[in-house]
Amino acid sequence: MLYEENESVELKEILIDKVKHEISAFINTNGGIIYVGVKDDGTVVGIPQSEKDQVDSKLSSWIRDVYYPNPNQFIKFHFNSDNVLVIEVLKGVHKPYYIIGKGPVPAGVYIRIGRSTRQATQDEILQMMVESSGYSYESDISKIQDLHFSSFIIHCEKGNLEFSADKYQALNFLTIDKRFTNLALLMSDENPIEVKLAVYKGLTSNEFKVKKEFKGSLVSIATQVLEYASLFNDTSAKIVDYQPQRIEIKSFPGVSLREAVINALCHTDYSRPSNIKVEFYDDRVEISSPGGIFGGVTLDDILHGKQTFRNPGLINIFGKLDLIENYGTGLRRIMDAYPRFDQSVIFDVSNSFFTVKLPNMNYHDHEAKGVNGVNDGVNGVNDGVKNFESIILEIIQDHPGLRVPGILEIAKKQHQELTINIVENRVADLKKKSLIMFEGVPKTGGYFIIKK
């Protein structure tokens, strides 16, 4: 048998006290196996037959007396054919498991990060306690009770979602004693959460080109961030190996950018005092959100279809408003947007943050163009807006009398990142510029080019 350390395997030559930390780390993270009687390089030294009873007794006493809560049901051990002690540790369900005498503080609680074991921070310990208790931030009582929903109502009307005071309970906006929940707070005009978007010059965050903050109802934040971020998703035409003709390639292909933003909004731990960030660098965009993976699953579990929802009420609302297309498939859809490229998506996961890094597929083209490249910096925002307006004008020219849903249906065939909110906003701008007008009654009329 080949012995090699990785994030779920630890090698130890003898059963020293440090193994207590490894057991604590595995049970507080995602489980793992400890092989005792194996050197760090994988060389087997084994446990002498004369010492097996002593080792058995020592480990048994640790499992019985060292940890709280008692982890007996999550730890099994035996000696294999190499005379190696195999300690199998399952992921615990009542975290944190701490070393008695130290208590539920960093000195007594360990976690596994990659191939390393370290003390948990106080914040990580608190998060374990919260998750073990079944606490739901969404359902907790909002500290702000004077809430208003003017923005949310507008989005509900656009999305054909019925919303009024008598729907509060059904949407989990009220507690049993009729007080507003944190889910109501997130959807209200008074929502304190901000999303920060930045565009940097170069590959570091030393110099800003654009800096913007989005506030208000989380639904409004979602639509605004999606629209604004799409302005930095440039298109380049190029020759590629698998196509005989030039094709247009988005910097962040397919639905990758949209899904990464929506994933962050849906799965953020809003109980943490931090913000979602969308950060554009020349070669990539990074979307980071507070809170690691929820529910004790791993990234691999999620990529293979396992679903856990930290914010089920929020996801339900986003689904009803068509901000989510397929529940639980966001990360897979992000990866599927990049299969034909030689660069891949990076998921950076910790207990405190979840970050998605999307490589810019047009980076080298932009690098060659320099400051005169298409959509560079702030001018790029204006160019992007004008580009969407031109698309809409062309569609109305070719299909006079279309309404917004019809315009969107045609536009998305070439521009998947477009949303109904982007189209509505650009149509409104075109009306203000007297380039188009609405003719007919609201239910059956449509948009036409104003001839000059």
N, C-alpha and C positions, 0 to 999 in steps of 0.2 A: 504494500500500500504506500502511496506517495503522500507525504505530509507537507503541507504548505500553508502558511498563514494568509488569511484574507479577512474581509470585514466580518465574517461569521466563523472563523477558525482561529484559535489561539494555541500556540505550542509552548509547553513548559517542560523543563528537564526534570524538576522535582516539585512536590506539592508544598510550595512555600506559601507564606501568608498572603502574598500578592495575588494568589489565585482567588482569594475571597473577593478582591476588587473585580476580577474578570467575571466571576459569577454574577455579581451585582450588576455589572455593565451589560451583560447579555440579557439578563432578565428584565432590565429597565429599558432595553432597546428592542431589538427584533429577534432575540434568541441566538444561539450559536453552539459550537462544540469546542471543548477544551481538551487537548491531548496532553496528558502528563506522562513523561518518559520519552520526550522527543526534544532534541535541541532546536534552536532557532533556525538552523539551516536544513532541518528535516531529518537529521540523523537520528535513528532510533537507539535509545539506550535502555528503554524498558524499565519496569519496576521489578526488582528482585523478588522471587517467590517468598523469601523470608520476610519481606516488608509489606506484602499485600494486605495482611490482616490489619496491620497498624495504619496503613493508608486508608483502608476501608473505614475503619473506626474514626479516624480523624475527619474525613470528609462527611461522614454521617453526622458527627457532632456539629460540624459547621452548619449543615443544612438544618439541623434541629435547633441550634442555639444562637447562631450568629446574626440572622437576618430577621427583620420585621417589615411587613407581614411574613408569616412563615411560607417559604416557597417550595415546600416538600413536593407538592403535586406537579411542579414545573421542572424538577431536576431529577434526572436518572443517570446512573453511572454503572460501568462494568469494565472488566479487563478484556481486551481483544487478543487475538492470536499472536500479536507482537509483544505481549505483556505490557501494553500501553494502557493507562487508565483513560477511559473515554467518558467525559462528563458532558452529557447532553442537557442543554439549558433551553427551555421554551420561553417565549415572550410572556411576561406576567400580565395579569389583568387588574391588579390592585397597586399600581405604581404610585409613589416610588418605593422600592424595596431598599431599605437602608440597613447599615451595620449597627446593631445594637451597641449602645455605649457612645456612638457618635450622633445618632439621631438623623432626622430628615433635613440635614444641612449639607453643604458641599463636601465636607469631610467624610460624610457617611453614605453618600449616594454617587454611584458611578454610572457612566454611559459609554457606549461604543460609538466611535466616529471613525469610519473607515477601518483601518487596521489598528487603531489606537484606542486605548481606554483612558478616560480622564474623569475628573470629578465634574459632576453636573453643577451648573450655575444655580443660584437661587431662583432665577426666573424659570429655568428649565424644570426645577423641582416643583415650583408652583403650578406650572402647566401640567405636569404629570398628575398632581392632586386634582386639578380642575377636571381633566379628562376622566380620571378614575371615578369622580363623584357623579358623573353624568350631567354636569352643569351645562346649560345651554345659554350662550350669550344672547341669542335671538329672543329667547323666552323670558329673560330677566327683565326686571322693571327698569324703564328708562329713567335716568336722572332728570331729564327734561320732560315735563308733562304738558307744557303748552305748545302743542305741535300743530303744524299746518301742512296741507298736502296739495297746494295749488299746482306745483310742477308735476307731481305724481299723477294728479287727476288728468292733466293734459296728455300725458303718455298713455294712461289707461284708455282715454277716449280714442286716441290714435290706434291703439292695439286691441280695441274692442273688448277690453276687460272691464267688467262692471265694478265700480268702486263708489261706495258711499258709507256713511256712518254705520249702517246696518250690516256692512260687509267686514267691519273691523275684526270681529271675532273669528270669522272664517279664514281670514288671512293671517291670523296670529298676531294681530296688532294690539290686542288687549289681553291682560291677565284675567284670571277668574274674578277678581274684585274690580274689574273695569279700569285698570290703569294701563297706560301705554307701555308697550314692550320696546326693547331695543330694536327689534325688526321694524316697528313703526318709526322709530327715530331715524333709522337708516334710510327710509323711504320719504322722510319729511323734508320740508324746506330747511329745518333747523339741524339737519345732519352735520355733525362736527368733523366727519371724515373728509380728508382731502386726498386727491390723487395729484402727484407732482410729475410733470412731463418736462424733460430737458433734452436739448440737442447740443452736443459738444463738438468742438473743433478738434479733429484728430482722433486718437485712440484712447485718450485719457479724459478725466473730468476736470482738467485744469482750467479750460476756457469755455464759457457758455456762448452759444450762438442764439439759442432760444430757451427761455425758461417760463413755464406757465403752470398755474395751479387751478384745479377744477374743484368746485364746491357745490353744495346743494343736495337734492335728492339723489340717491345712489343711481337711480335709473337715468336721471339727467346727466350725471357724471359719466355713466357708461356710454351714452350716445355721443356726448361731446368729445370724450377721449378717443373713441373709435374714429370719429370724423377727423379730428385734428391729427391723430397719429397716421391716418391714411395719406395725409398730405406729404408725408416724408417717405412714402413707399413708392419710390421712383420706378420708372420703366425704361429699360434699355433694349435696343434691338441688336441682336448678335447672331453669328453663325455658331451652331453647336454640333457636336459629333452625331447626334441621333436624328438630325433634321437636315435635309439638303438645302433649305432656304433659311433666310434670316427669320428669327422669331423674337417676339417681345418677351422679356423676362423681368418680372418684378423683383425689387430688391429683397423683399420678404414674400416668397411665392405663396400662391393659393390663399388659404384661410389662416395661414400661420400667425400673422400679426393680430388679427381679430381674435382668434381663439386664445392666444396667449394673454391678451388683455382681459377677455371675459373670464378666463380661468382664474386670473388673479383676483378679480372682483368677487367671484363666487366663492372662493375657498380661503380668502384672507381670514385670519383670526382678528376680528374687530375689537376684541377685548384688550389687545396689545396696544400700547401708546406709540404707534408708528404709522407710517403712510405707505401706500402703494406707490411705486416709482416706475415710470416708463422713460428709459434713458437711451437716446440714440447717439451712437458713436459712428465714426466713418465706416467701420467694418462690421458693425453689429448693432442690435438693439437688445437691451436687457430689461425685462419686466420682472420686478421683484415685489413680493408681498409678505407681510408679517405672518408668522406661523408656519411650522413645518407640515409634513403630511399628517393628516388627521386619521384617527381611528385605528392606529396600530398597524397599518398596512405599509408595505414598502413601495418604492417607485416601480419596481418590477411588477408587483401585484397590480398596480393601477394600469400600467401599460398593457397588461394581459386581461384587462376588462373588469377588475374588481373595483367596486364603487363604494366610497364613503363620503358622506356629506356633512361638513361642519356647519353649514348654513342652509338647511333644507327649505326653510320658508323663503329665503332670498332666491334660491334656485327655482323654486316653484313660481315665484313672481316673474323672474327673468324668462322662464319657459313660456308662461302665458303671454308675455309681451314679445315673444319671438326673438329675444336676445340670445337664446340658446337653441341650437338646432337639434343636437342629439345628446341626451344626458349621458355624462360619464365617458365621453369619447374625445374630449378636448385635446389631451396630450397626444393621443394616437393620431388625431387629425393634424396636429402640428408637425409630427414626425413624417406623416405621409405626404406633406407638402414638399418635402426635400429629397425624395428617393432618387431622383435622376441627377442630383448634384454631388460634387465631390466633398462638400462640407455638410456637417450635420448639426442638429440642434443639441444644445447642452442644457441639461437640467441640473442645477446646483441646489442641493437639498441639505438643510440643517434643521435642528430643532426649532430654530428661531425664524428662519426665512425660507421661502421657496423662490428661486430665480430661474427664469427661462431666458436663455441666450440664443437669439436667432442670428445666424450669419447673414450679412448683406451680400447677396449674390452678384451685385453690380459694383462691389467695392473697388476692384481694380480699374474698372471703366471710369469711375468717378475720380480716382486717384490720378489717372492720366489727364482728365479734363481740368483738374485743379479748381481754382476759384470760379472759373467760367463754366463749370459743369451744370447740367440741368438741375433745377430745384435746389440750388445751393443756399443754405442758410435761411434767413428770414425771407429773402426773395422767393425761395422755394415754396413757402406757404402760399404766397400770392399766386405763383405760377400754378400750384396744385389746384387752388380754388378755380382759377380761370380754366384749367384743363377740364374739371368736372362740369363747369358751366358750358363749355364748348361741346362736350359729349351730350349734355341734355338738349342744347339748342339743335344739334344735328338730328337727334332722335325725334324732336317735335317737328322739325322741318320735313323729315321723311314720313312721320306718322302723325299728322295733325289731328288734334282732338283727344289725344291721350291724357289720362289722368296720372297722378303720381305712381300708383302701383304698376300701371302699364309701362311707364318710363323706366321704373326700376327693373322690371322683368327683362326688358331689352338690354339695359345697361349692364346688368350683372353677367350677361353672357361673355363679356370681355373684361369686366372689372368686378371681380367677386367681392372686393372689399367694400363696395358701395352698400349703404343701408338706406332704409326708407327715410330716416332722419336727415342723412346727407342730401338726398334728392329733394326733400321738402325744403331744406334750408337754401339750397342752390336755386330752386324754382322761385322761392320768395325773393331772392336777390335779383334774379332775372326780371321778375315783375317790377321791382323797384327801379330797375334800369330801363324800364319800358321796352324790353326786348321781346317779351311774351305777354299774353293776356289770357284770362279765363273766360270762355264764352259758354253760355247756357246755364241751366239750373244746377245747383250743387251736386245733385245725385247723378246726373247724366251728362253734364258738360265736360269740357276738357280744355287743354292749353293749345294756343295757336301762336305762331310767329307774328309779331307786329310788323307789317310791311311799311317801309318808309320810302 
